[in-house]
Amino acid sequence: RNKANEYTGPLITSFITSSLKSLDEFYQTTNVGHAIKLKDGDVMNLIKVMNHIKDMYREEDALILRQDEIFETLAHNDKEGVPGDKHLKQLKKIGANIRQLKEDIIAKEKEIQPMEEKESNLYRKVIAEYEESLKTYQGGLRKEAYYFYKSGLELAQKRLADVTKDLD
């Protein structure tokens, strides 16, 4: 009889191992990612840290659910006589790491709040200036004769020829 489909079979063992590994990988990448040292005006790293914080909040429920799934699977296997002490110890360690990571992320979020606000205001001004220059440019285009469909093609081709002649 094939044991692969049984609840204590090799598929469950590989599920537990891979799940623990994925939880640990998430912890490692997020821990490294949120711990980046930020300098004043370093927007790229600020965005990376903010993305890691967002990942933690987005994945938090799934992480808790995955830990609960592994714990219940290990408890069932223990009742069936399959020892899982090593996996249970690893699960507790990963769970403690993730809880500590959550606390660290909350602290980091408070730490970067002023920098985030400052950069946000700065780029909001830059974007507003760019939009204003774009409106001015579009207004200037409307004054040109080639902006209008009826006379536009001939005048545009003539202007392109003039510009090409000046460049040559």
Phi, psi and chi 1 to 4 in degrees:
 res  aa     phi    psi   chi1   chi2   chi3   chi4
   1 ARG       -  138.9 -164.3  169.5  133.4 -151.4
   2 ASN   -78.3  124.7 -171.0   -0.9      -      -
   3 LYS   -89.7   -4.6  -74.1 -172.3  152.8 -162.7
   4 ALA   -61.3  -33.7      -      -      -      -
   5 ASN   -91.0    1.1  -66.7  -31.3      -      -
   6 GLU   -80.5  156.1  -69.5 -177.0   11.4      -
   7 TYR   -68.7  -20.5 -157.7   67.4      -      -
   8 THR  -107.1   15.0   57.7      -      -      -
   9 GLY   -81.3 -174.7      -      -      -      -
  10 PRO   -67.3  -26.4   20.2  -28.5      -      -
  11 LEU   -66.4  -39.2  -67.1  177.5      -      -
  12 ILE   -68.6  -39.4  -70.5  -63.7      -      -
  13 THR   -61.8  -43.4  -54.4      -      -      -
  14 SER   -69.6  -32.5   67.3      -      -      -
  15 PHE   -61.8  -45.7  161.0   75.2      -      -
  16 ILE   -62.8  -46.8  -68.6  170.5      -      -
  17 THR   -62.4  -47.5  -53.4      -      -      -
  18 SER   -67.8  -36.2   65.5      -      -      -
  19 SER   -65.7  -43.9  -64.2      -      -      -
  20 LEU   -62.2  -40.0  -72.5  171.3      -      -
  21 LYS   -64.6  -43.0 -175.2  177.9  178.9 -165.5
  22 SER   -67.0  -37.5   70.9      -      -      -
  23 LEU   -62.8  -43.5  -74.3  171.1      -      -
  24 ASP   -66.9  -39.5 -168.1   46.2      -      -
  25 GLU   -62.9  -41.9  -75.3  174.3    0.4      -
  26 PHE   -60.8  -44.7  177.8   82.3      -      -
  27 TYR   -59.7  -47.3  165.5   73.8      -      -
  28 GLN   -61.9  -49.5  -64.7  -64.6  -24.2      -
  29 THR   -66.4  -42.0   54.1      -      -      -
  30 THR   -69.9  -37.7  -52.4      -      -      -
  31 ASN   -65.0  -44.3 -168.5   37.7      -      -
  32 VAL   -67.1  -41.7  167.5      -      -      -
  33 GLY   -66.3  -38.8      -      -      -      -
  34 HIS   -82.9  -14.2   94.6  -79.9      -      -
  35 ALA   -90.8    9.2      -      -      -      -
  36 ILE   -62.0  133.8  -64.8  172.6      -      -
  37 LYS   -76.4  129.6  -62.6  -68.7 -179.6 -155.0
  38 LEU  -104.4  134.2  -63.6  172.9      -      -
  39 LYS  -102.1  160.5  -63.2  178.4 -178.9  122.2
  40 ASP   -64.9  126.3 -161.9   33.0      -      -
  41 GLY    86.4    5.6      -      -      -      -
  42 ASP   -88.6   81.7 -170.7    4.3      -      -
  43 VAL   -70.3  -38.9  178.3      -      -      -
  44 MET   -60.5  -47.6  -66.2  -58.8  -74.8      -
  45 ASN   -69.6  -32.6  -78.8  -26.7      -      -
  46 LEU   -61.5  -43.1  177.8   63.7      -      -
  47 ILE   -65.0  -40.4  -69.5  171.6      -      -
  48 LYS   -60.9  -45.1  -73.1  178.3 -174.6  175.3
  49 VAL   -63.4  -43.4  169.3      -      -      -
  50 MET   -62.5  -36.5  -71.2  168.3   51.0      -
  51 ASN   -66.8  -38.6  -75.9  -21.7      -      -
  52 HIS   -67.1  -37.3  -77.2  -70.4      -      -
  53 ILE   -64.4  -43.6  -69.6  171.3      -      -
  54 LYS   -63.3  -39.8 -171.1  171.6   27.2  169.0
  55 ASP   -59.4  -42.1  -76.0  -13.4      -      -
  56 MET   -62.7  -45.2  179.9   63.9 -167.1      -
  57 TYR   -67.1  -37.5  -75.2  124.2      -      -
  58 ARG   -69.8  -38.4 -172.9 -179.5   66.0 -126.3
  59 GLU   -92.0   -3.9  -63.6  -68.4  -34.2      -
  60 GLU   -56.1  -48.9 -176.3  178.5   13.4      -
  61 ASP   -63.9  -41.6  -68.0  -22.1      -      -
  62 ALA   -65.0  -36.2      -      -      -      -
  63 LEU   -65.4  -43.1  -66.3  170.7      -      -
  64 ILE   -64.9  -43.2  -67.1  169.4      -      -
  65 LEU   -61.7  -44.1  179.8   62.9      -      -
  66 ARG   -63.0  -40.6  178.9   64.3   53.6   92.3
  67 GLN   -63.9  -41.1  -69.9  176.5   60.1      -
  68 ASP   -64.6  -40.7  -71.0  -15.0      -      -
  69 GLU   -59.8  -45.8  -72.3  171.9   -8.9      -
  70 ILE   -65.6  -42.2  -64.8  168.6      -      -
  71 PHE   -61.9  -46.3 -178.7   77.8      -      -
  72 GLU   -65.8  -36.8  -69.3  -58.3  -36.4      -
  73 THR   -65.8  -42.2  -56.4      -      -      -
  74 LEU   -65.2  -39.0  -71.1  171.5      -      -
  75 ALA   -63.8  -41.9      -      -      -      -
  76 HIS   -64.8  -43.4 -177.5  -88.3      -      -
  77 ASN   -63.8  -35.5  -77.2   -6.9      -      -
  78 ASP   -64.3  -39.7 -164.9   39.2      -      -
  79 LYS   -64.5  -32.0  -72.5  178.0 -170.1  172.4
  80 GLU   -81.7   -5.1  -65.3  -69.8  -37.2      -
  81 GLY    95.4    9.3      -      -      -      -
  82 VAL   -95.7  114.9  177.6      -      -      -
  83 PRO   -69.4  140.7   23.8  -30.3      -      -
  84 GLY  -138.8   29.1      -      -      -      -
  85 ASP   -60.4  -40.9  -64.0  -21.9      -      -
  86 LYS   -62.6  -45.6  176.0 -177.4  159.4 -167.2
  87 HIS   -67.4  -37.6  -66.7  -58.8      -      -
  88 LEU   -65.1  -40.8 -167.0   58.3      -      -
  89 LYS   -63.9  -43.0 -169.0 -177.4 -128.1 -177.3
  90 GLN   -64.3  -40.6 -163.9  176.1    4.3      -
  91 LEU   -62.7  -43.0  177.7   64.0      -      -
  92 LYS   -63.2  -40.5  -73.6 -179.1 -178.6  177.7
  93 LYS   -64.3  -46.4  179.5 -177.2  172.0 -162.0
  94 ILE   -64.5  -40.9  -68.9  170.8      -      -
  95 GLY   -60.5  -42.7      -      -      -      -
  96 ALA   -65.2  -40.4      -      -      -      -
  97 ASN   -62.0  -43.0  -73.5  -15.9      -      -
  98 ILE   -68.2  -38.8  -70.1  176.3      -      -
  99 ARG   -62.8  -42.5  -82.3 -169.9  -64.4  -78.7
 100 GLN   -64.6  -39.4 -177.4   61.7   44.4      -
 101 LEU   -61.0  -41.2  177.4   65.8      -      -
 102 LYS   -61.2  -44.2  172.0   78.8  170.5  152.7
 103 GLU   -64.0  -42.4  -67.3  170.7   11.4      -
 104 ASP   -62.9  -38.9  -67.5  -12.6      -      -
 105 ILE   -67.9  -38.7  -80.1 -167.2      -      -
 106 ILE   -62.6  -42.5  -69.7  170.9      -      -
 107 ALA   -65.0  -42.3      -      -      -      -
 108 LYS   -65.2  -37.4 -174.6   70.4  166.8 -171.1
 109 GLU   -62.3  -42.0 -165.8  173.7   27.4      -
 110 LYS   -67.6  -35.3  -71.3  177.2 -176.6  173.5
 111 GLU   -67.2  -40.0  177.1 -172.2  -33.4      -
 112 ILE   -89.7   -4.2   67.5  169.6      -      -
 113 GLN   -54.8  -48.1  177.4   64.3   33.0      -
 114 PRO   -63.9  -40.0  -14.6   21.9      -      -
 115 MET   -65.4  -40.9 -173.7 -176.5  -63.3      -
 116 GLU   -61.8  -43.9 -175.9  179.7  -20.9      -
 117 GLU   -64.3  -44.0 -167.4   68.9   33.5      -
 118 LYS   -61.9  -49.1  177.7 -176.2  152.9 -155.9
 119 GLU   -65.9  -36.6  -64.4  -62.5  -29.4      -
 120 SER   -62.4  -46.5  175.1      -      -      -
 121 ASN   -64.0  -41.2  -70.2  -23.7      -      -
 122 LEU   -60.6  -48.8  175.8   72.2      -      -
 123 TYR   -73.3  -26.5  -79.9   92.4      -      -
 124 ARG   -63.2  -41.1 -160.6  171.3  -75.8  129.7
 125 LYS   -65.7  -43.7  -71.3  175.9 -172.6  172.2
 126 VAL   -62.0  -42.2  170.1      -      -      -
 127 ILE   -66.0  -41.2  -70.0  170.0      -      -
 128 ALA   -62.6  -41.5      -      -      -      -
 129 GLU   -63.3  -41.1  -70.6  170.4    5.5      -
 130 TYR   -64.7  -44.2  175.1   73.9      -      -
 131 GLU   -61.3  -38.5  -73.4  175.9  -16.2      -
 132 GLU   -65.1  -43.3 -167.6   59.0   39.8      -
 133 SER   -66.5  -33.2   69.0      -      -      -
 134 LEU   -66.7  -40.8 -163.2   59.5      -      -
 135 LYS   -63.0  -41.2  -74.5  178.3 -172.6  174.5
 136 THR   -62.6  -43.8  -54.7      -      -      -
 137 TYR   -62.8  -44.9  177.2   72.3      -      -
 138 GLN   -64.4  -37.0  -74.7  177.4  -26.1      -
 139 GLY   -63.2  -38.7      -      -      -      -
 140 GLY   -65.8  -35.3      -      -      -      -
 141 LEU   -65.2  -36.5  -78.1  179.2      -      -
 142 ARG   -65.7  -23.1  -70.7 -170.2 -178.3  128.2
 143 LYS   -78.3  -20.8  -66.1  175.3 -175.2  170.2
 144 GLU   -75.4  146.6  -62.6  -71.5  -23.6      -
 145 ALA   -68.5  -32.9      -      -      -      -
 146 TYR   -75.5   -1.3   59.0   80.8      -      -
 147 TYR   -69.9  -29.5 -179.4   77.8      -      -
 148 PHE   -89.7  144.8  -59.1  100.1      -      -
 149 TYR   -64.2  -45.6 -178.9   76.1      -      -
 150 LYS   -61.8  -49.1  -70.1 -177.1  180.0  178.7
 151 SER   -99.2   -4.1   61.6      -      -      -
 152 GLY   -66.9  -43.1      -      -      -      -
 153 LEU   -64.5  -49.9 -175.8   60.1      -      -
 154 GLU   -63.9  -46.1  -61.7   89.9   29.0      -
 155 LEU   -64.9  -37.2  -69.2  170.8      -      -
 156 ALA   -65.7  -43.7      -      -      -      -
 157 GLN   -65.1  -39.2  -72.6  176.0  -21.9      -
 158 LYS   -63.8  -43.9 -178.6  177.5  180.0 -103.1
 159 ARG   -64.8  -41.3 -177.9  121.3 -176.6 -129.5
 160 LEU   -61.5  -41.0  -79.4  172.5      -      -
 161 ALA   -63.8  -41.5      -      -      -      -
 162 ASP   -63.0  -42.6  -67.3  -19.8      -      -
 163 VAL   -66.6  -43.0  169.0      -      -      -
 164 THR   -61.0  -41.3  -54.3      -      -      -
 165 LYS   -64.8  -39.4 -170.1  170.9   80.7  173.6
 166 ASP   -66.2  -36.4  -75.2  -13.2      -      -
 167 LEU   -72.4  -31.8  -70.4  176.0      -      -
 168 ASP   -78.4      -  -68.0  -21.8      -      -
